[in-house]
Amino acid sequence: MRIIERYIFREVLQNWLGVTLVLLVILLSNSLATVLSHAVQGGFGGKVVLTLLWLTAIQQFVVLIPVGLFMGIMLALGRLGHESELTAMQACGLSNRKVLKPVLWLAMLAAAILVWLSFEHAPFAARKAVQLRSEELRKARFSSLEPGRFSTFSSNGGIVFYAESIDGQGVLHNVYAERANGDVLEIWIAKRAIQQGIGEQQQTFLLFDGQRYEGVPGSSQFRIIDFSEGGIPVGLPSVAESGASTDMKDSASLLGSEDLQLRAELQRRLSSPLMVLILSVLAVPLAKLKPRQGRYAKVGYFILLYLFYSGLIVIAGNAMTNGQLPSWMGMWWVHGLGVLLAGWLWYSNGKTSSLKFWT
């Protein structure tokens, strides 16, 4: 790269990183509130909170990198144009194509990062976040029972458990348990009980010296069984069952799939790197300012363009999933519109006076 190209490269890179960092802090602050609410309810540790924030950040980067680079190009070229540096460069023979060269280098770097994130790390982060959150909530909810309070286990038809007190060895005293098995209701009353497999997926409540009442509510036919020892198994939901969403699917499972949702997800993951390349090409002619225009004069237009582009991708994805668009068309027509707009702008030599909407 020549000195001027390196200078433009550095300006765009600094603005890109700055905008992305600011947007990341804003999004993570919102995510932090959600994570902390789960932490308070479930008793998460500080390490778990930090891990969830990091996994959230990985997923957010897929959205932040395109908009950050788009805004970074606008801010960098806007400053150069506002301070007449870009005008002086163009007076010395610097064309828009040479301005585009360092921008494209950054765009290709961003696209490579997005491919790496979208196809590998973002789905893994989504799965890991759900698994970690589910596991911690399960451990917190199904750890040791709190005496004097009813605890509900939504497993095996539903189990309600109550213990009057607990001693230092973890033995529960004066225990009440209720389990629904279809239409049959079981009521267990025992002098003491212990909980085996605390915090694990498969647990067992062992009850000692009590009675079990079994029958259909509303009928007069009940069995009463005295027991010296009885067990109630509790099979908690598997954490692996969580996260059936398509954005958590492994990318290899999307290739060659005939399912419309999986095809739409594959195109959505491809859209981020394509978007960053197209928006970068669009940004160079659109960032051109009129004399005495402020460096932030076109920030609103850039934001509207990004929202319009990303909104069309969402609409196309929903239409494809619902069968309203053929899969071969999918989201490609949205990128095609972006390419046509970029080609027309470059054909017009980036003269924004021919685009009254942007001036």
C-alpha positions, 0 to 999 in steps of 0.5 A: 500500500502507498502512504495515502492508502495506509493512512485511509486504512488506519483511519477506517480501522480506528473508527471501525474498532471504536464504533464496534466497541461502543455498540458492543458495550451498549448491547452487553449492558442490556444483556448484563441486566438479563444475565444478572436477573438469571443470576439472582434467581438461580444463584449463578457464580461470578465465573458463570456470569462472565462466561455468559457475557463472553458467549453473548459477545461472540453472538453479537459480533456477527451483527456488530461487525458489518454495521461497525465497519459501515459506520467506520467508513462513513466517519473516517471518510466524512472527517477526511472530506470535512477537513478537505484532506480527501479533496486535496488527495483527489486533487493530486490524482487520488480516485475513488477506486484508490480510496476503495482499495484500503476499504476493501482490504478491511472489508475482506478481513471483516468478511473472513472474520464473519465467516469464521464466527457465523459458521463456527463460533456463533452457533457454538456460543449459542448452544453453550450459553443455553446449556450453561444457563440450563445447567446452572438453573437446574443445579440451583433449583434441584439442589438441596431442598429448603425446609418449610417450603413446598418444592415442585419438580416438573418431571414424572407427571409432577412431584410436590415435596415438603419437609418440616426441618433438616438436620446437620447431616442433611436428613429431612424430617416430617416429609410430605411428597405428592406424585401424579402418575396419570389419573392416579395420585400418590401421597407419601408421608414419612418421618424422615428422608434423604435426597440422593444425587443432589444437582444431578439429572437423575435423583432419588428421594429415599423416604423412611418409616411412613405411609403411601396413599394411592388412588384416583381423586374423587373415588373411594378406592384408595390403597394405604401402604405402610413402608419402612423404606421407599424411593421416588425417582426424579428424572430432570430434563436433559440439558442437551434437549435445550437449544433446538433453535436453528441458529444453534445448529451445526453448520455442517448439518445445514449443508444439503438440507431440504428443510426450508428453515435450515436452508434459510439459516444457511443463507442467513449465515452467508448474508453477514459476510456478503453484506459487509462487502456490499456495504463497504463498496456502497459506503465510499461514494455515499460518504462524499460530502458537499462543501461545508457539510458536517462530517456527521451529515449522512449518519442518519442516511447510513443508519437507514440504509443499513436497517433497510438492508438488514430488514429486507434480509429478515423479510426474505428469510421469513418468506423463504421459511413460510414457502412464499419464496423459492429457496433458490431465490431466498435472500440472494435478491436482497444482495442483488439489489445492493450490488445494483445500487453499488454499481449504479453509484460507481457508474455515476462516479459517486456524485451524490448530487445525482441522488437527491435523497442522499444530499 
